[in-house]
Amino acid sequence: MRQGVIRFAFVAAAMAGLALLSACTTAPTTSQGAGTGATRPRPAATPSPSARAPDAPTDEVPVPLSELPRPELLNGEVPREFQRGTASWYGPRFNGRRTASGERFDMHEFTAAHRTLPFGTLVRVHSLVNGRDVDVRITDRGPYAGNRIIDLSRAAAEELGMLGLGFKEVVLMVPESTPEVAVTPPSSSRRPAARRRAAAPRTHR
């Protein structure tokens, strides 16, 4: 009887040992890395174009190129608008002649004629047709025909791209310190009619 109890205890211990050994050698059923607390980072989601916020509304109105003179200083000063009108140019016919200022006209220099601006005044001529600019120096008087406000040298006219046109709508900009001068209206191309001399009264002897 005692031997049977001992044999049963031995068999039970052996079976318990086999069960423990089987538990240690069995592979875990959970996924790799489970329980370690480490997670694989996910790539950031890129918003689709349709999900982007719409552009903020703006009250700015685009200004045409022809209305934007250069912002650079003129003769070291801020330029201000002086006059608007039509520009013309003169060249070979007057090249080498004396101007109203006493200088010789050189059509290859950046000069111009104006009716009232002082000689030597720097003027920025801004084209309202193509938006180009050119800086010229006043050395002569004129123009006196039509409704033109300035007569440019050939070089200045070429810079504005008006050699083929001959005439161009422009804005004249002058340095801020330029004194205010009266703008003389263009004179008519028609000469005034000559006044007839009144006949002297006859005296009776």
Secondary structure as UniProt FT lines:
FT   HELIX           2..25
FT   TURN            32..35
FT   HELIX           49..51
FT   HELIX           65..67
FT   TURN            75..76
FT   STRAND          79..90
FT   HELIX           92..94
FT   TURN            95..96
FT   TURN            100..101
FT   TURN            107..108
FT   STRAND          111..113
FT   TURN            119..120
FT   STRAND          122..127
FT   TURN            128..130
FT   STRAND          133..140
FT   TURN            146..147
FT   STRAND          148..153
FT   HELIX           154..160
FT   TURN            163..165
FT   STRAND          168..175
FT   TURN            176..177
//
